[in-house]
Amino acid sequence: MFMTRKNLQEICLRGEATLLEGMRAIDRGAIQMAVVEDGEGTMVGLITDGDIRRGLLAGMSLSDPIEACCQRGFVSVSEGTARVQVLEMMLARSFEHVPVVDERGCLKGVHLLTEFLSPRRRENIAVIMAGGKGTRLGELTRSLPKPMIKVAGRPILERIIHQLVGAGVTKIYLAVNYLAEVIEDYFGDGRKFGCQIFYLREESPLGSGGALSLLPEPIDEAILVMNGDLISEFDVERFLDTHEKTKAAITVGVQSYQHQVPFGCVQIEDGQIRALVEKPALSETINTGIYAIAPKYVAMVPNSFFPMISLVESALRAGEIVTPFQIDEWVDVGEPKQLARARGEDH
């Protein structure tokens, strides 16, 4: 994304600018587009080579104002929009570029599809646990693995893979068991998703961590481990960089969770009521099922049923550094109510 105003000025035009000036701006910016602004600096249109070509074919001249053929119904995103959401939209709508605007509609950057598909490639691999049955979802998972349930038009697992690829993690292992063929048929070798996908086939369920023992190669870099049924938004690169900088054995993605007790509560000391608290909110920090793990600890996973929390507990007992990392948005879709929330159906 272009993030400095100096670079953005190369592609910004006023509505009275000519088609010829528009062509020059597109050439200067080298991103196949330019932006049309009003006198206040608010973006009012977007123009591409194709728009100019269609204008010329319709009888316009290079000296005509560019506002006559710019796209006024353009799509933009806010500065806080998560990268994975932008990538989802660009792939779904075949966009090559999406402007980023502030609350006043002023241009602050441009997301480019090439930026997402060609990020700094990381050596870290990812392992996604996608073998569970999802029995709590009932009929929904009778013939469909839980990670393949669609949210916003795409399987949950596909959203996770897009997120990883957008962060430069392009070697991905999927741990599969229940209805594995559905997942393998959909993702294949990963080429159409911009990555390499390999499969860790569990002959019997190995829990949230046991599948790491099936990795066919020595691990030289920290690996990213995630559950395949999570809807999450977090900076994958910063997560892995934080793990490296803190020299942690394991980094655990965490999130604050609040639960409101639906009753009035009584505080008792020495057999006496000291206070009444009406429907208090209790706050805890929860484990989101997202981990970065140092190679040494990956090698400790046995080829048997093994939960990830056992690995974390081993690191803690050994006095190793175990680092928390705050996950911004997170939904575990293990139950119908949670799935409805992820789909925006809980109102």
N, C-alpha and C positions, 0 to 999 in steps of 0.2 A: 504494500500500500504506500502511495505517496503521502508523507506525513508532514512535510514542510510547506509553508505557504509559497516559498520561493519556487519550488517545483510545480506547485499547483498553478501559479500564475502563467506558466507556459501554455496551459490548456484552457484558460478562462477568457471569455469574450463578452462584449456587450451585445445586446440585440441588434444594434445598428451596424455591427461589423458585417463585412461582405462575405460571400461564399468563398472568395479567394483567400481572405484572412482566416476563414475557418479551416480551409485545407492546410494552410501554413501552421496553424495551431495544432492540428492533428498530427502533422509531420514532426513538429517540435516535441510533442509529448510522447510520441512513439507508442501510444497505447490504443490506437484506432478510435479515439473519441476526443471531443472537446466539450466544454461546458459553457452555457449561455447564462449570464447573470444580469440582474437589473441594477439600477443605480445604487441600491443599498447593499449590493454584494450577495443578495439572495439568489440561489440557483433557480432558474425558471425553465431551463431546457437543457437537453443533451443532444449532441449531433455527432454523427459518424460519417465515414467515407460513403457508406451506402445512402445516407440521407441526402448528401450533396449530389451524388450521382443521379439519384431519382429526381432531384430538383432540376438538374440540368437537362435531363431527358424530358421533363415536363415543360421545358421552354424557358427556364430561368437562365440568367446570365451570371458570370462570376462577380459582377458588381452589385447584384441584388443583395438585400439584407438577409442575414443568416436566420433571423427569427422566423422567416416565412417557411422554413422547412425543418426546423428543429423539433425534437420530440418533447412535447410538454407533459405527456403522461408518463414520464420516466419513473423508474423504481429506485428508491434510495433507502439507506439504513442509517440508524443513529450511531453515534460514536461508541456506545456501550454494547452494541449487538455482538453476541458471541461469534467467533470465527466459524464454528461448526454450523450455526444457523445460516450464516451467509453462504457457506459452501453448499448446504442443502438446497437453498433457494436457487443458486446459480446453476447447479446441475439439473434441478427440476425444470427450470425455465430457459435453459440453454443461454444464459447470460455470460458474456466474456468479461464484463466489468460492471461494478455497482458503486455509485457515488456514496460517500459517507458525509452526512450533513449534521450540523448542530441544531439546537432547538429553534434557531431563527431561520434555518434552511440554508445557511452558508456552508460552502464546500470545505470539508476538513481532510478529505482523503479519497482515495479510489481503491476499492478492492478489485484485484485482477485474478481471473481464474488461473492464469499461469503461475501466480504467486502461490496459490493453494496447492497446485498439482506439482510444483517444483520447489518445495521448501528446502531448507538445509536438511540434508538427509542425516539421520542419526543412526549410530551403530546399535543402539538399544533395540531389542526385540520386545514384542508384546505377546502375552499369553492371555487369551480370553476364555474363561470357563463357561462353556455353552452346552454342558451335558445333562443338566438337571431336567426332571420331568415336569416341574411346575404344577404339581397336583392340586395346589390350593386354588388354581384358576379354573378347575373343573373342565367343562366341555371345551373351553378355548384351547386347551393343550392336549386334547384327545388325539388329534392327528397333526398337531403343529408344535414344534419345540418352542418353549417360552421365549427364547431370544429372537424368534422369527415373527412374533406378534407385531403388528404394525402400529406405530404411533406417528401421527402426522404424515401418513401415506407411505412410510418406509419401515421395514423391519428394524427393531431395536438394535440388533447386531450390526446392521448396515450403517446406522447412525454412528455407532462406536467406531467402526472401521474408518468412516469418513473423518472422524475426529482425529484418529491416530495418523492417518495419511497426511492430513492437513498440517500436522506437527512434525512431519518428517520421519515418522516411524512406519517403515514400509515392509518390514518382515514380521509377519503375524502368524501365530499358532492358535488354532481353535481347538480346544479340548472338547470332544464330542462323545456322546453315548446315546441318549434317547433320541430316536428319529434322526440319527446322524446324517442319513442320506438326504434329507430335506435341506439341511444346511450345506452339505457338500455340493449338491446339485445347483444350489443358488449361487454360491460364491466361487466354485471351481478353484482355479489356481490363483485367483485374485487379480489377474491382469486387467480386467475391465473396471476394477476399483482402484487402480494405480498402485498396487502393492503385490507382494508375494504372500500367498496364504498356504499354510501347511496344516495338517491335521494330527492331533494327538488323540488316538482312538482308545477310549477306556473300555476294556472288556467288561469291567464291572465298575460301578460308581466309585470314584476316588476322593470325593469330597471337594472342598474349595481349594485344596492345595496339592493333593496327591498327583495330579496330572503333570506337575512340573518334573516328576521323576521320569517322564516319558520323552523329555526333550532329547533329540538325537545327537546333539553337538555340545562340546564344552562351552560354557558361558564365560565371556571375557568382560562384558559390560553389565551394568545393572539392568534387570528386566522389569517391565511394567506388567503387572498382573491385575486383571479386572474381571468382575462377574459380567456375564453376557446379558443380564436382564436389567441393566441400569440405564436410566435416563439422567445424564450428568453433563454439567458444563464446567470445565476447568481448563487451565492453561497447562497442557501436557508438557510442553517444553520447560516451563518454569518448575513443574513438579519434578521432572527428572534432573534439572539443573540444581534444584534445592537439595535433592538426595545426594548428588555428587559433592556439592559444596560443604554440606554438613558431615560428610564421610560416614553417613549412617549405614548400619547393617540393613535396616528396613525403614522405609518411610510409609506412613499410613495416612491415607486420605480420611479426613474427619469433617464432621459438620455439627453445628449446634442444633439440638433438638429440644423443643419445648412441648410439654404436655400439661394441659390444664386439668386439674382434678375437678370433677363435676360436683363436688360436695364442699360444704364448709368444713374446715379442719380445726382440730383442737390441739394446742401445744400444752403438754403436761410435764411438770417437773416436781419431783418429791411428792407425788400423789396429789398435786394440786393443779388445777387449770390455770395456766399463766397467760394464755392469749387465745383468741379466736381468729382464724384467717379464712376469709370467704373465697372459696374456689381458687386456691393458689396455683400459679404456673410454676412447674418444676422444669429446670433446665439441665441437660446433660450433653456431653460431647460424645457423638456416636461414630462408630467405624463404618465407613461407606463401602467397604469391599474393594478399594483401589489401593494398590501397593507398588512400591519400587523396592526391589530386593537385590542385595549385593550377591555376586556370583558365589561367594563362600557359603551363603545360606541356601541358595538354590540347590547346591550339591548335597545338602543335608536332608532333603525331602525323601522319605522312603517310598517305595513302590507299593503303597497300600493306602487304604482310606486314611486321609490326613487333612484336617482342617487348617486353614491358614493361621488361625489364632494360635495354634500350637507352635508354629514357627516363630511368631512374634513373641510368645512367652519364652521360648528357648533363647532368643536374643536378649530378652530382658534379664533372664536368670544369669546369662553370661556377662552381664554388665555392659553390653554393647549399646551404641547410640541408636535409639528408635525415635524417629522424628515425625511429628504431626504436620500435615499440610491441609490447609483449609480448602474444602471443595465448595465452590460458590452455589451451584444448584445441583440437586440430587434427588432422584425418586427411584426407589426399589419397587418394581412392578410385580412383586410376588403374590399380591392379593388383589381381588377384583376392585376394591376401593382405591388402592394405589394406582392400578392401571387406569381407572376412570379419571383420577387426578392428572396423570401424565397426558391423557387424551383431552383434558379440559372438559370432562363430562361430569365433574363432581359438584355441580351447582344446580 
